[in-house]
Amino acid sequence: MTAPKPDTEGRSRPRVLVAEDEAIIRLDLVETLRELGYDVVAAVGDGAKAVELAAVLKPDLVILDVAMPVLDGLGAAEQIVSAGVAPVLMLTAFSQR
């Protein structure tokens, strides 16, 4: 990943909401995004909370894990995208091994 380029119109860094139920992965992802210059506005552990906060915070991007409690990432993505809140990037650490 490369760091976001400075905005020539003086706008703030890209705002990202992260939803990942595995705490260590969530913390690592948040740390990496911040080191790259992104503004992580929230980091939550379930899809329902992601939908709720995305509607309020209006991030530039929502990163969702696929498998999460309460509401999975696919269901959360459907709600966030259909409401026109933000684009969604799906993430998973799932392996078939």
Summary of the structure (lengths in Angstrom):
residues: 97
radius of gyration: 13.3
end to end distance: 26.3
largest distance: 47.3
contacts: 286
relative contact order: 0.21
helix: 35%
strand: 21%
